Amino acid sequence: MKEVHFYSGKIKSLIMLIVSSIFTVGLYHIGFKNDSLFLMMILYLAFVLFLFGIVYSLLLLFRTKPLLTVTGQQMIIYNVLRKPTTINFDDVLLFSTSDMKHHGIKTTEFIHIVLKHPKKNSNLLNCISPGLFGNSESREYSFQIDMINVKTKVLLELLQSKIKPYSLLNK
């Protein structure tokens, strides 16, 4: 089976760079003109946040490596700032999608990977998330597909085709 690579969306990265740059310059100029210490601290925190957006969008814009690779037996999720994660399709129970909306407009989409035998992690987020989100104890991995240059439905169909049909029966 040949590998299928998915790269970052350069247009989305460029838009994120432009928006972050405009807000960073604007917040920088507003922060110097303000006399209130509390408001100035909030503006500088927002400045740092948008400055990170500039750095992240530049990393995505000039990235030549894929963000996701799908092979016959596994998928490799490449993070921009961390080492890659490899997931074997034999360990996957199913894939699910979710999205976030703001006033009815979809802002971002995720694909969640539900494993057959989830790892028992002791970090705080994995201990709290089943109580907050319900049925999330077996969601080990998820990735945001907005920065990948592919449609959600196409990617989900490709990933679902890699799971054996009897995997739902063999928990």
Residue pairs with C-beta under 8 A, 6 or more apart in sequence:
1 71
1 72
1 73
3 69
3 70
3 71
4 69
4 70
4 71
4 158
5 66
5 68
5 69
6 66
6 67
6 68
6 69
6 70
6 148
6 149
6 150
6 155
7 63
7 66
7 67
7 148
7 149
8 60
8 61
8 63
8 67
8 147
8 148
8 149
9 146
9 147
9 148
9 149
10 60
10 61
10 149
12 146
12 147
13 57
13 60
13 61
13 147
14 57
14 61
16 53
16 56
16 57
16 60
17 53
17 54
17 57
17 58
17 61
19 53
20 50
20 51
20 53
20 54
20 57
21 54
23 46
23 50
23 53
24 47
24 50
24 51
24 53
24 54
27 43
27 44
27 46
27 47
27 50
28 47
30 43
31 40
31 43
31 44
31 47
34 40
34 43
56 80
59 80
59 81
60 80
60 147
63 80
65 78
66 78
67 77
67 78
67 80
67 147
67 148
68 75
68 76
68 77
68 78
68 143
68 148
68 155
69 75
69 76
69 78
70 158
70 159
70 162
72 162
73 88
73 89
73 90
74 86
74 87
74 88
74 89
75 86
75 87
75 89
75 159
75 162
76 84
76 85
76 86
76 87
77 84
77 85
77 86
77 87
77 141
77 143
78 84
79 85
85 141
87 113
87 115
87 141
89 162
89 163
89 164
90 164
91 115
91 116
91 117
92 113
92 114
92 115
92 116
92 162
92 163
92 167
93 114
93 115
93 116
93 138
93 163
93 167
93 168
93 171
94 114
94 160
94 163
94 167
94 168
95 111
95 112
95 113
95 114
95 156
95 159
95 160
95 163
96 111
96 112
96 114
97 109
97 110
97 111
97 112
97 152
97 156
98 109
98 110
98 112
99 106
99 107
99 108
99 109
99 110
100 106
100 107
100 108
100 109
101 107
108 144
108 146
109 144
109 145
109 146
109 152
110 142
110 143
110 144
110 145
111 142
111 143
111 145
111 152
111 155
111 156
111 159
112 139
112 141
112 142
113 139
113 140
113 141
113 142
114 138
114 139
114 140
115 138
115 140
115 141
116 167
116 170
116 171
118 137
118 138
118 139
118 140
119 140
126 137
129 136
129 137
130 136
130 137
145 152
145 155
148 155
